[in-house]
Amino acid sequence: MIERKILIGLITSTEFCQKIKDIWDLQLIESTTAKRLASWIWEYYAKYGKAPGKEIETIYYSKIKGGKLAADVAEEIEQEILPGLSKEYENNSFNLEYLLSETEKYFNERHLTIHKENIESLLAAGQVEEAEKMAKEFKPLGTSTGKLDEFILTANQIRNKGKEHSTVLMKPWLKEGQTTIIYGTFGSGKSLLAISVAYVLGVRNYEDKKCDIVEWQVKHPTGCLYIDGELGEQEMEERIKQFEWLGKQPPEYKLRILSVPEYQLATEDSFYLSDRENQRKIIQWLKDHPTYKLVILDSASTLFGLLEENSNSEWNNKISPFLRDLRALSVACILLHHAGKDGKKGLRGASAMGAMAHNIFKLTNHEGKVIEEGKAWFVLDKDKQRASGYSFKKFALQYTQDLNKTETHWKKTGIDLNN
């Protein structure tokens, strides 16, 4: 009875399919016929991303036509199962949450039963050590988020997923799903540049020339989640306010800030993005807010708690998993990092950093900058840019405030004082 209800859920409800896919295993279904029908449903779902509904009958007849069913099985499905399923589909009003609960309970029972039967079979055959090993290796359902074979695909299968090419958010370098590292010495203006980019990407009238950062032009607006490990809420608010003269941001693109210093003080939770659970929380937030296609991480060392920046294992274990999640979600990432101690040794850290990045931009103080004045004036150059149809041009940018100190503006300058 429960397997029939599960089939009804799979046929009629895309949401049901979505919510059980992580615990789905065809071997948990006991009925051979139900297994066959379920396999057809998941084939359809994998291709079209939705439950088949009444198309289940079309699927059945295509299987018949293809000669893939034994006569007795085809007769059972056509005469005893499909008519009943169609009738239940017409009158379906099942409680989704209840069915999800019952399905999970049933799958856990089947999972335990199958595991127990396998152990008993080994014991009956005198394979005691193998039985003990199997007993120790038991894992409850849901401890794995997916099956590897579902992601080993042919080129045609990848094409059939229908994923669109990465959208250019800001020409000529910022694309969905790509990672960009911007690095420089302390106080050179990395955060100010990052906030500028985040703000113009969310402006309603982003095509206005005033929103261009030299030759960087917004092509598709997006919301930005700025994860701050250094400045704190008050300073972030003050800096963002300085750019509000550029125009309003609609609610779906409004710049959002997660200030780790504030969160840590309020919760007494030592928040580090190296914690996989914290990474999953950010990914879930992005899934819940699909108009946010940019994350800015300020900075690598403070947010991930790197103990040894020159260690590839530190980078690979603490940062790379999160960057891969963002890439799979088609969310761009700008990662702010620090240069070597004297500012001339390039990007500080392990070689693995460069391997993950699509772009690496170097920010150095302009020779005309007066450190005591605290103003940002820098030259931006590239260490790396993966070919994408656009080229990055080196430029110098100076940030200044208006007379009332209520607005911060930028302007392009010569790269050195002689230009």
C-alpha positions as CSV (number, residue, x, y, z in Angstrom):
1,M,0.0,0.0,0.0
2,I,2.8,2.5,0.9
3,E,4.7,1.7,-2.3
4,R,1.6,2.5,-4.3
5,K,1.3,5.9,-2.5
6,I,4.9,6.6,-3.1
7,L,4.4,5.9,-6.9
8,I,1.4,8.3,-6.8
9,G,3.6,11.0,-5.2
10,L,6.4,10.4,-7.7
11,I,3.9,10.7,-10.7
12,T,2.0,13.7,-9.5
13,S,4.3,15.9,-7.4
14,T,7.5,17.5,-8.5
15,E,8.0,18.8,-5.0
16,F,7.8,15.2,-3.6
17,C,10.4,14.1,-6.1
18,Q,12.7,17.0,-5.1
19,K,12.4,16.3,-1.4
20,I,13.1,12.5,-1.5
21,K,15.8,12.4,-4.2
22,D,18.6,12.5,-1.7
23,I,17.3,9.3,0.1
24,W,16.0,7.6,-3.0
25,D,17.3,4.1,-3.7
26,L,15.5,1.9,-6.1
27,Q,16.5,-1.2,-4.1
28,L,14.4,0.0,-1.2
29,I,11.3,-0.7,-3.3
30,E,10.1,-4.2,-2.8
31,S,7.7,-4.8,-5.6
32,T,9.4,-5.6,-8.9
33,T,6.6,-3.8,-10.9
34,A,6.8,-0.8,-8.7
35,K,10.6,-0.7,-9.2
36,R,10.1,-0.7,-12.9
37,L,7.5,2.1,-12.8
38,A,9.7,4.2,-10.4
39,S,12.7,3.8,-12.7
40,W,10.7,5.2,-15.6
41,I,9.5,8.1,-13.4
42,W,13.1,9.0,-12.4
43,E,14.3,8.8,-16.0
44,Y,11.6,11.4,-16.9
45,Y,12.4,13.6,-13.9
46,A,16.1,13.5,-14.6
47,K,15.5,14.7,-18.2
48,Y,12.7,17.3,-17.6
49,G,13.1,18.3,-14.0
50,K,9.5,17.6,-13.1
51,A,7.0,14.7,-12.3
52,P,5.5,13.1,-15.3
53,G,1.8,13.4,-14.4
54,K,-0.4,11.9,-17.1
55,E,2.7,11.4,-19.3
56,I,3.2,8.1,-17.3
57,E,0.9,6.4,-19.8
58,T,2.8,7.8,-22.8
59,I,6.0,6.5,-21.1
60,Y,4.4,3.1,-20.7
61,Y,3.3,2.8,-24.3
62,S,6.8,3.9,-25.5
63,K,8.3,1.1,-23.4
64,I,5.8,-1.4,-25.0
65,K,6.7,-0.1,-28.4
66,G,10.3,-0.5,-27.7
67,G,9.8,-4.2,-26.8
68,K,11.4,-3.7,-23.4
69,L,8.6,-5.4,-21.4
70,A,7.8,-9.0,-21.0
71,A,4.1,-9.8,-21.9
72,D,3.0,-10.7,-18.4
73,V,4.6,-7.6,-16.9
74,A,3.0,-5.4,-19.5
75,E,-0.4,-7.0,-18.9
76,E,-0.1,-6.4,-15.1
77,I,0.9,-2.8,-15.5
78,E,-1.8,-2.0,-18.2
79,Q,-4.7,-3.9,-16.6
80,E,-4.1,-3.7,-12.9
81,I,-1.9,-0.7,-12.2
82,L,-2.2,2.1,-14.7
83,P,-6.0,2.4,-14.6
84,G,-5.9,2.6,-10.8
85,L,-3.0,5.1,-10.9
86,S,-4.9,7.3,-13.4
87,K,-8.0,7.3,-11.2
88,E,-6.0,8.1,-8.1
89,Y,-4.2,10.9,-10.1
90,E,-7.6,12.4,-11.0
91,N,-8.7,12.4,-7.4
92,N,-5.4,12.9,-5.8
93,S,-5.3,15.2,-2.7
94,F,-2.6,13.5,-0.7
95,N,-1.0,15.3,2.2
96,L,2.6,16.0,1.0
97,E,4.2,16.3,4.4
98,Y,2.5,13.2,5.7
99,L,3.6,11.2,2.6
100,L,7.2,12.5,3.0
101,S,7.2,11.4,6.6
102,E,5.8,7.9,5.8
103,T,8.1,7.5,2.8
104,E,11.2,8.3,4.9
105,K,10.0,5.9,7.7
106,Y,9.3,3.1,5.1
107,F,12.7,3.6,3.4
108,N,14.5,3.5,6.8
109,E,12.7,0.3,7.7
110,R,13.5,-1.3,4.3
111,H,17.1,-0.1,4.6
112,L,17.5,-1.8,7.9
113,T,15.7,-4.9,6.7
114,I,17.9,-5.3,3.7
115,H,21.1,-4.7,5.7
116,K,19.9,-7.3,8.3
117,E,19.2,-9.9,5.6
118,N,22.6,-9.4,4.0
119,I,24.3,-9.9,7.4
120,E,22.2,-13.0,8.0
121,S,23.1,-14.4,4.6
122,L,26.8,-13.9,5.4
123,L,26.5,-15.6,8.8
124,A,24.6,-18.5,7.2
125,A,27.5,-18.9,4.8
126,G,30.0,-18.9,7.6
127,Q,31.5,-15.5,6.6
128,V,31.6,-14.1,10.1
129,E,34.3,-11.5,9.6
130,E,32.5,-10.1,6.5
131,A,29.2,-10.0,8.5
132,E,31.0,-8.1,11.3
133,K,32.5,-5.7,8.8
134,M,29.1,-5.1,7.2
135,A,27.5,-4.4,10.6
136,K,30.1,-1.8,11.4
137,E,29.7,-0.1,8.0
138,F,26.0,0.5,8.3
139,K,25.0,4.1,7.6
140,P,21.5,5.6,8.1
141,L,19.8,7.0,5.1
142,G,20.6,10.6,4.2
143,T,24.3,10.5,5.3
144,S,25.3,10.9,1.7
145,T,23.9,13.7,-0.4
146,G,24.1,11.9,-3.7
147,K,25.3,9.0,-5.8
148,L,28.5,9.4,-7.8
149,D,27.1,7.5,-10.8
150,E,24.5,10.2,-11.2
151,F,27.2,12.7,-12.0
152,I,29.3,10.6,-14.4
153,L,27.8,11.9,-17.6
154,T,28.3,11.9,-21.4
155,A,28.5,15.2,-23.3
156,N,24.9,14.6,-24.6
157,Q,23.6,14.1,-21.0
158,I,25.3,17.4,-19.9
159,R,23.7,19.2,-22.9
160,N,20.3,17.6,-22.1
161,K,20.4,19.3,-18.7
162,G,19.8,22.5,-20.6
163,K,22.1,24.6,-18.5
164,E,22.7,28.1,-20.0
165,H,26.1,29.5,-20.5
166,S,27.5,31.6,-17.6
167,T,25.9,35.1,-17.6
168,V,28.3,38.1,-17.7
169,L,27.4,40.2,-14.7
170,M,30.0,42.9,-15.2
171,K,32.0,43.3,-18.5
172,P,34.8,42.4,-19.1
173,W,35.5,39.9,-16.3
174,L,32.8,39.0,-13.8
175,K,30.7,35.9,-14.7
176,E,28.3,33.7,-12.8
177,G,30.0,30.8,-11.2
178,Q,33.6,32.2,-11.5
179,T,36.0,32.9,-8.7
180,T,38.1,36.1,-8.8
181,I,40.8,36.9,-6.3
182,I,41.7,40.5,-5.6
183,Y,44.8,41.0,-3.5
184,G,46.8,43.8,-2.1
185,T,48.5,45.2,1.0
186,F,46.6,46.3,4.1
187,G,44.7,49.5,3.6
188,S,45.2,49.7,-0.2
189,G,41.5,49.9,-1.0
190,K,40.4,46.2,-1.6
191,S,37.2,46.5,0.4
192,L,36.3,49.9,-1.0
193,L,36.7,48.5,-4.6
194,A,34.7,45.4,-3.7
195,I,31.8,47.5,-2.1
196,S,31.8,49.7,-5.3
197,V,31.3,46.6,-7.5
198,A,28.7,45.1,-5.2
199,Y,26.7,48.4,-5.1
200,V,26.7,49.2,-8.8
201,L,25.6,45.6,-9.6
202,G,22.4,46.2,-7.7
203,V,21.5,49.7,-8.9
204,R,18.1,49.9,-10.6
205,N,19.5,52.2,-13.4
206,Y,22.7,50.3,-13.8
207,E,23.1,51.4,-17.5
208,D,23.8,55.0,-16.3
209,K,27.3,55.9,-17.2
210,K,28.0,57.0,-13.6
211,C,27.8,53.3,-12.7
212,D,30.8,52.4,-14.9
213,I,34.0,51.7,-13.0
214,V,36.4,52.8,-15.8
215,E,35.7,50.2,-18.5
216,W,33.8,47.8,-16.2
217,Q,30.2,47.9,-17.1
218,V,27.2,46.2,-15.5
219,K,25.6,43.9,-18.0
220,H,23.2,42.0,-15.8
221,P,22.2,43.3,-12.3
222,T,22.4,40.9,-9.3
223,G,22.1,40.9,-5.6
224,C,25.4,40.6,-3.6
225,L,26.0,38.9,-0.3
226,Y,29.0,40.5,1.3
227,I,30.5,38.3,4.0
228,D,32.6,40.6,6.2
229,G,35.2,39.3,8.5
230,E,37.1,42.5,9.2
231,L,35.1,45.8,9.1
232,G,32.0,45.3,11.2
233,E,28.4,46.4,10.6
234,Q,28.8,50.1,11.4
235,E,31.8,50.6,9.1
236,M,30.1,48.6,6.4
237,E,27.0,50.7,6.7
238,E,29.0,53.9,6.5
239,R,30.8,52.8,3.4
240,I,27.7,51.7,1.6
241,K,25.9,54.9,2.4
242,Q,28.7,56.7,0.6
243,F,27.6,55.1,-2.7
244,E,23.9,55.6,-2.4
245,W,24.2,58.7,-4.7
246,L,24.5,56.1,-7.6
247,G,20.8,55.3,-7.2
248,K,18.4,53.0,-5.5
249,Q,18.7,49.2,-5.4
250,P,15.4,47.3,-5.8
251,P,14.7,44.8,-3.0
252,E,15.7,41.7,-5.0
253,Y,19.1,43.2,-5.6
254,K,19.8,45.1,-2.4
255,L,23.3,44.6,-1.1
256,R,23.2,42.3,2.0
257,I,25.9,42.0,4.6
258,L,26.8,39.2,7.0
259,S,29.2,40.7,9.5
260,V,31.0,37.9,11.2
261,P,32.3,40.1,14.1
262,E,28.7,41.1,15.0
263,Y,27.4,37.6,14.6
264,Q,30.2,36.1,16.7
265,L,29.7,38.7,19.5
266,A,25.9,38.2,19.6
267,T,25.9,34.4,19.4
268,E,29.3,33.5,21.1
269,D,29.7,31.2,18.1
270,S,33.2,31.3,16.6
271,F,32.1,31.5,13.0
272,Y,34.6,30.2,10.4
273,L,33.7,29.5,6.8
274,S,36.2,26.6,7.0
275,D,33.4,24.7,8.9
276,R,31.5,22.7,6.3
277,E,28.2,23.2,8.2
278,N,28.6,27.0,8.0
279,Q,29.4,26.7,4.2
280,R,26.1,24.7,3.8
281,K,24.2,27.4,5.6
282,I,25.5,30.1,3.2
283,I,24.7,27.8,0.2
284,Q,21.2,27.3,1.5
285,W,20.7,31.0,1.9
286,L,21.7,31.5,-1.7
287,K,19.4,28.8,-2.9
288,D,16.6,30.6,-1.0
289,H,17.6,33.9,-2.7
290,P,18.1,33.1,-6.4
291,T,18.5,36.7,-7.4
292,Y,21.8,36.8,-5.5
293,K,24.6,35.7,-7.9
294,L,27.6,37.3,-6.3
295,V,29.3,36.6,-3.0
296,I,32.2,38.7,-1.7
297,L,34.5,37.2,0.9
298,D,36.4,39.8,2.9
299,S,39.0,38.3,3.6
300,A,40.3,34.8,3.1
301,S,42.5,34.7,6.2
302,T,39.9,36.1,8.6
303,L,36.8,34.2,7.3
304,F,38.5,30.8,7.0
305,G,40.9,30.9,9.9
306,L,43.9,29.8,7.9
307,L,46.6,28.5,10.1
308,E,49.2,28.2,7.4
309,E,48.5,30.3,4.2
310,N,51.3,28.7,2.3
311,S,49.9,25.2,2.7
312,N,47.9,23.7,-0.2
313,S,46.1,21.4,2.2
314,E,44.8,24.4,4.2
315,W,43.4,25.9,1.0
316,N,42.1,22.6,-0.4
317,N,40.4,21.5,2.8
318,K,39.0,24.8,4.0
319,I,38.2,27.0,1.0
320,S,38.0,24.9,-2.2
321,P,34.9,23.0,-1.2
322,F,33.0,26.2,-0.7
323,L,34.2,27.7,-4.0
324,R,33.1,24.5,-5.8
325,D,29.6,24.8,-4.2
326,L,29.4,28.4,-5.5
327,R,30.5,27.4,-8.9
328,A,27.9,24.6,-9.1
329,L,25.3,27.1,-8.0
330,S,26.4,29.5,-10.7
331,V,27.2,32.2,-8.1
332,A,30.2,34.4,-8.7
333,C,32.7,34.9,-5.9
334,I,35.2,37.7,-5.3
335,L,37.7,36.7,-2.7
336,L,39.8,39.4,-1.1
337,H,43.3,38.5,0.1
338,H,46.5,40.0,1.2
339,A,49.8,40.4,-0.7
340,G,53.2,39.4,0.6
341,K,54.6,41.5,3.5
342,D,56.4,44.0,1.3
343,G,53.7,44.1,-1.3
344,K,56.1,43.0,-4.0
345,K,56.0,39.2,-3.7
346,G,52.6,38.8,-5.2
347,L,49.7,36.8,-3.9
348,R,50.3,35.5,-0.4
349,G,49.5,31.8,0.1
350,A,49.5,28.4,-1.6
351,S,49.7,27.6,-5.3
352,A,46.3,25.9,-5.0
353,M,44.7,29.4,-4.7
354,G,45.7,30.2,-8.3
355,A,44.4,26.9,-9.6
356,M,40.8,27.5,-8.4
357,A,40.6,31.2,-9.6
358,H,39.4,32.3,-13.0
359,N,40.9,35.8,-12.4
360,I,43.6,37.1,-10.1
361,F,43.9,40.9,-9.9
362,K,46.7,42.7,-8.1
363,L,46.0,46.0,-6.3
364,T,49.0,48.2,-5.5
365,N,49.2,51.7,-4.0
366,H,49.5,54.5,-6.6
367,E,52.9,56.3,-6.2
368,G,50.9,59.5,-5.6
369,K,49.0,58.2,-2.7
370,V,49.6,59.9,0.6
371,I,49.2,57.2,3.3
372,E,48.5,59.7,6.1
373,E,45.4,61.0,4.2
374,G,43.8,57.5,4.3
375,K,42.4,57.9,0.8
376,A,42.3,55.0,-1.7
377,W,44.4,55.5,-4.8
378,F,45.6,52.3,-6.5
379,V,46.7,50.6,-9.7
380,L,44.9,47.4,-10.6
381,D,46.6,44.9,-12.8
382,K,46.1,41.2,-13.5
383,D,48.1,38.1,-12.6
384,K,45.7,35.8,-14.3
385,Q,42.6,35.8,-16.5
386,R,41.2,32.8,-18.2
387,A,40.2,33.4,-21.8
388,S,36.6,34.4,-22.0
389,G,36.3,36.7,-25.0
390,Y,37.3,39.8,-23.1
391,S,40.6,41.3,-22.0
392,F,41.5,43.0,-18.8
393,K,43.2,46.4,-19.0
394,K,45.4,47.8,-16.3
395,F,44.2,51.0,-14.8
396,A,44.5,53.4,-11.8
397,L,41.6,54.5,-9.7
398,Q,41.3,57.2,-7.1
399,Y,38.5,57.5,-4.5
400,T,37.6,60.9,-3.1
401,Q,34.8,62.3,-1.0
402,D,32.7,65.4,-1.8
403,L,33.0,68.5,0.3
404,N,30.2,67.4,2.7
405,K,31.9,64.0,3.0
406,T,28.5,62.3,2.3
407,E,29.5,60.8,-1.1
408,T,32.4,58.8,-2.3
409,H,33.3,59.1,-6.0
410,W,36.0,57.5,-8.1
411,K,37.9,58.6,-11.1
412,K,40.4,57.1,-13.5
413,T,43.9,58.6,-13.3
414,G,47.3,58.0,-14.9
415,I,49.0,54.8,-13.8
416,D,52.0,56.9,-12.6
417,L,52.6,60.6,-11.9
418,N,54.4,61.0,-15.2
419,N,51.4,60.1,-17.3
